[in-house]
């Protein structure tokens, strides 16, 4: 069978699919552009991220470093104690600087008395002294010119050396401390006035009759006058004036009139000597101190002993090689007159390490 030739299919002459849907192709192009734009943005963001830069010497890496720097310049708040004000480093509405509410500047003791500043009393240095008295009104001053007048009431508690006194017992020249409360209207009521007991002390450098010269902690000297009524203590035990010797340290309480300090009580401080017993006699113990130097301890029938395992104890219970500690007063040659001696057996030697 002879097949008829097949004619080729003619190419379409009408519009293509793309030509038939131009809106679809426009959407595809726009989406492609948007995708490319997003990629460019991400790349730029990666390149612009902050890089780590080494800090200069002394710089801080803390995130709040700027805040800390801005915090400088606000002073020290309210100082140290200001009457009924709370101490601290706050500024309230006062702004930067050393603010003190209504108290006045200065480091002080609130309503307590002397010091650097006195709360609402105003700044001042040194003790508060009564300059004059008019009835119940006391005119006060400090050495740097501060002054104030306070009024004692029937409810004000006034004490001197621990004893209750009256306002009429106060006198010009007395050093005082006072306490007060603040009233609702801003005024103050004086609740207590204290006349502290004057004190003096130091190392005795001279004893001349009733005058005892001491070198105080600041290197200055002071004369302490004693009387027949002065009470003496030797450490915790009763003492006598003979216990006050050159080289001993004393504390005294008394009264001041002008430049004269008169002692009502004198306490002789006890010195301490200790070490290993190297020799012993009927009235002395020789010890070797930690630095290897010898020291003599003088004992008497009045010396009290405390020996581990012995009750009562005596000088006979102390042996060569024992460790002792003695309290008493030093002589000019640095030997000790013992008031009390404590002793125990020497510590056993430590075992040799393997």
C-alpha positions in Angstrom: 0.0 0.0 0.0 1.3 3.3 -1.0 1.2 5.9 1.9 0.3 9.4 1.2 3.1 11.9 2.1 2.3 13.8 5.4 2.6 17.5 5.2 4.7 19.1 8.0 2.8 20.9 10.7 3.1 24.6 10.2 4.8 26.7 12.9 2.3 28.6 15.0 2.0 32.1 13.8 -0.1 33.4 16.8 1.3 34.9 20.1 3.4 32.6 22.4 2.4 31.7 26.0 4.7 34.5 27.3 3.1 36.9 24.9 -0.3 35.7 25.9 0.5 36.3 29.7 2.7 39.4 30.0 1.5 40.1 33.6 3.0 36.8 34.8 6.4 37.6 33.4 6.5 41.0 35.0 5.7 39.5 38.3 8.6 37.0 37.9 11.0 39.8 37.1 9.9 41.9 40.1 10.3 38.9 42.4 13.8 38.2 41.1 14.8 41.8 41.7 13.5 41.8 45.2 15.5 38.6 46.0 18.7 40.1 44.6 18.1 43.3 46.7 17.7 41.2 49.9 21.0 39.5 49.2 22.8 42.8 48.7 21.3 44.2 52.0 22.5 41.2 54.0 26.0 41.5 52.5 26.2 45.2 53.3 25.0 44.6 56.9 27.6 41.9 57.4 30.4 44.2 56.2 29.2 47.1 58.4 29.0 45.1 61.7 31.2 46.6 64.6 34.7 45.2 64.8 36.5 44.5 68.0 38.9 47.4 68.8 41.6 47.0 71.4 41.2 49.2 74.5 43.8 51.8 75.3 45.7 51.4 78.5 43.5 52.2 81.4 40.2 52.1 79.4 37.2 50.3 80.7 35.2 47.7 78.7 32.2 48.0 81.1 29.0 48.8 79.2 28.1 51.4 81.8 31.5 53.1 81.6 30.0 56.3 80.2 27.4 56.4 83.0 30.2 56.0 85.5 32.1 58.9 84.1 29.0 61.0 84.1 28.5 60.1 87.8 31.7 62.0 88.8 31.3 65.4 90.4 28.5 64.7 92.9 30.5 65.0 96.1 30.1 62.7 99.0 26.4 63.0 99.8 25.6 63.9 103.4 28.9 63.4 105.2 29.3 61.3 108.2 26.4 61.8 110.6 24.2 64.8 110.6 21.7 64.9 113.4 18.4 63.3 112.4 19.6 63.0 108.8 20.5 59.6 107.6 24.2 59.2 106.6 25.0 58.1 103.1 25.9 59.2 99.7 22.5 60.6 98.6 22.0 64.0 97.1 18.2 64.4 97.4 17.2 67.6 95.7 20.5 69.3 96.5 22.3 68.4 93.2 26.0 67.7 93.0 28.5 68.5 95.6 28.7 67.9 99.3 25.1 68.4 100.4 23.8 68.2 103.9 20.1 68.9 103.9 19.4 71.6 106.5 22.2 70.4 108.7 25.1 72.4 107.4 28.4 71.1 106.1 31.0 69.1 108.0 31.8 65.7 109.3 30.3 65.5 112.7 28.4 63.8 115.5 24.9 64.9 114.7 23.5 66.2 118.0 26.2 64.4 120.0 28.8 67.2 120.5 32.4 67.7 119.5 34.0 66.8 116.2 34.3 68.1 112.7 30.8 69.6 112.3 27.9 69.3 114.6 24.8 68.5 112.5 22.4 71.4 112.6 24.8 73.2 115.0 27.0 74.2 112.2 30.6 73.3 111.4 33.2 73.3 114.2 36.4 71.7 115.4 37.5 70.8 118.9 35.5 70.3 122.1 32.4 72.3 122.9 33.0 74.6 125.9 30.6 76.6 128.0 31.5 80.3 127.6 28.8 81.7 129.8 25.6 80.7 131.6 22.4 82.8 132.1 19.8 80.9 134.0 19.1 77.8 131.9 20.7 79.3 128.8 24.2 78.0 128.0 26.4 79.9 125.5 28.7 77.4 123.8 31.7 77.7 121.5 34.4 75.7 119.8 38.0 76.6 119.2 37.4 77.6 115.6 34.8 80.2 116.3 31.6 78.2 116.1 29.0 79.2 118.7 25.4 78.4 119.8 23.1 79.0 122.7 21.1 76.0 124.1 18.5 76.0 126.8 18.2 73.3 129.4 14.7 72.4 130.5 13.4 70.6 133.6 13.4 67.4 131.5 17.1 67.8 130.4 19.3 65.1 132.0 22.6 66.6 133.1 25.5 64.3 134.2 29.1 64.8 135.3 31.4 61.8 135.7 28.4 59.5 135.6 26.6 61.4 138.4 23.4 63.4 137.9 23.8 67.1 138.5 21.8 70.3 138.1 22.3 73.1 135.6 23.5 75.3 138.5 26.4 72.8 139.0 27.7 73.7 135.5 30.2 76.5 135.1 31.9 78.5 132.4 34.9 76.6 131.0 33.3 73.2 131.3 33.6 70.9 128.3 30.3 69.3 127.4 28.4 67.1 125.0 24.7 67.4 124.4 21.9 65.5 122.8 18.7 66.9 121.3 15.5 66.0 119.4 14.0 67.9 116.5 10.4 69.1 117.0 7.7 69.2 114.3 8.2 73.0 113.9 12.0 72.6 113.2 13.1 73.7 116.6 15.2 71.5 118.9 14.8 70.3 122.5 17.9 69.6 124.5 17.4 66.2 126.1 20.8 65.6 127.8 24.0 67.4 128.7 27.1 65.5 129.7 30.2 66.8 131.3 32.9 64.2 130.4 35.6 63.4 132.9 38.9 64.9 131.7 41.5 62.2 131.1 45.3 62.2 130.7 48.0 59.6 130.5 51.2 58.3 128.9 54.6 57.0 129.9 55.9 58.4 133.2 59.1 60.3 132.7 59.4 62.0 136.1 57.9 61.7 139.6 58.4 64.8 141.7 56.4 64.8 144.9 52.7 65.1 143.9 53.6 66.0 140.3 53.8 63.1 137.8 55.1 64.1 134.3 54.0 61.9 131.4 54.9 61.8 127.7 51.6 61.6 125.8 50.9 59.7 122.6 51.5 62.8 120.5 54.9 63.3 122.0 53.9 66.3 124.2 54.3 66.3 128.0 51.8 66.9 130.7 52.0 67.2 134.4 49.4 65.2 136.5 49.0 66.4 140.0 47.9 63.8 142.6 46.4 64.4 146.1 45.9 62.4 149.3 42.5 61.4 148.0 43.7 60.1 144.6 42.8 56.4 144.2 45.3 54.1 142.6 44.9 50.8 140.8 47.6 48.4 139.6 46.1 46.7 136.6 43.0 45.0 138.0 44.2 45.2 141.6 44.4 48.0 144.1 47.6 50.0 144.0 49.5 52.8 145.7 51.4 55.8 144.6 54.7 53.9 144.9 53.5 51.8 141.9 53.9 54.9 139.7 57.5 54.7 138.5 59.5 56.2 135.7 59.0 54.0 132.6 55.5 52.8 133.6 52.4 53.8 131.6 49.4 55.4 133.4 45.9 56.6 132.7 44.4 59.3 134.9 41.0 60.8 135.4 40.4 64.1 137.2 39.5 67.7 136.9 41.0 70.6 135.0 41.4 74.1 136.4 43.3 76.4 134.0 46.5 74.4 133.1 46.4 72.2 136.1 45.2 68.6 135.8 44.4 67.1 139.2 43.9 63.3 139.2 41.0 61.7 141.1 42.1 58.2 139.9 45.3 56.8 138.5 45.6 53.4 136.8 49.1 51.9 136.4 49.1 49.8 133.2 50.8 46.5 133.5 53.7 45.5 131.2 54.2 41.9 130.2 57.4 39.7 130.0 57.5 36.1 128.9 59.7 33.4 127.7 61.5 30.1 128.6 62.7 29.8 132.2 66.5 29.6 132.2 67.2 30.3 135.9 65.4 30.8 139.2 66.2 32.2 142.7 64.1 32.8 145.8 63.0 36.2 144.5 63.5 36.2 140.7 62.9 34.2 137.5 65.2 34.6 134.5 63.6 33.9 131.1 64.9 33.9 127.5 62.6 35.9 125.3 61.7 35.1 121.7 64.6 37.2 120.4 67.0 35.3 122.7 67.6 38.1 125.1 67.4 37.5 128.8 64.9 39.2 131.1 64.6 39.2 134.9 61.3 38.9 136.6 61.2 40.0 140.3 58.8 38.2 142.5 57.6 38.8 146.1 55.3 37.1 148.6 52.5 39.2 147.0 53.0 37.8 143.5 50.2 35.6 142.4 50.9 32.4 140.5 48.9 30.3 138.1 50.5 27.0 137.1 48.7 24.4 135.0 47.7 21.4 137.1 48.6 23.2 140.4 46.1 24.8 142.8 47.2 26.7 144.7 50.5 27.4 142.9 53.8 28.9 144.0 57.2 29.8 142.8 58.3 26.2 143.7 56.0 24.9 141.0 57.9 26.7 138.2 60.8 24.7 136.8 63.7 25.4 134.4 62.4 25.0 130.8 58.9 26.0 131.6 57.2 28.8 129.6 56.0 31.7 131.7 54.2 35.0 131.2 54.5 37.7 133.9 52.5 41.0 134.3 53.8 43.8 136.4 55.6 47.1 136.3 58.9 47.8 134.5 62.0 49.1 136.4 64.4 51.6 134.8 66.7 48.6 133.8 63.8 47.0 132.0 63.4 44.2 134.5 59.9 43.5 135.7 58.3 43.6 139.2 55.7 40.9 138.8 52.2 41.2 140.0 51.1 37.8 138.5 53.0 34.9 136.9 51.4 32.2 134.7 53.3 29.1 133.8 52.9 25.8 132.0 55.1 22.9 131.0 57.1 23.3 127.8 55.4 22.0 124.6 56.6 18.6 123.5 58.8 18.8 120.4 57.2 18.1 117.0 57.8 14.6 115.7 60.4 14.4 113.0 59.0 14.2 109.5 59.6 10.8 107.9 
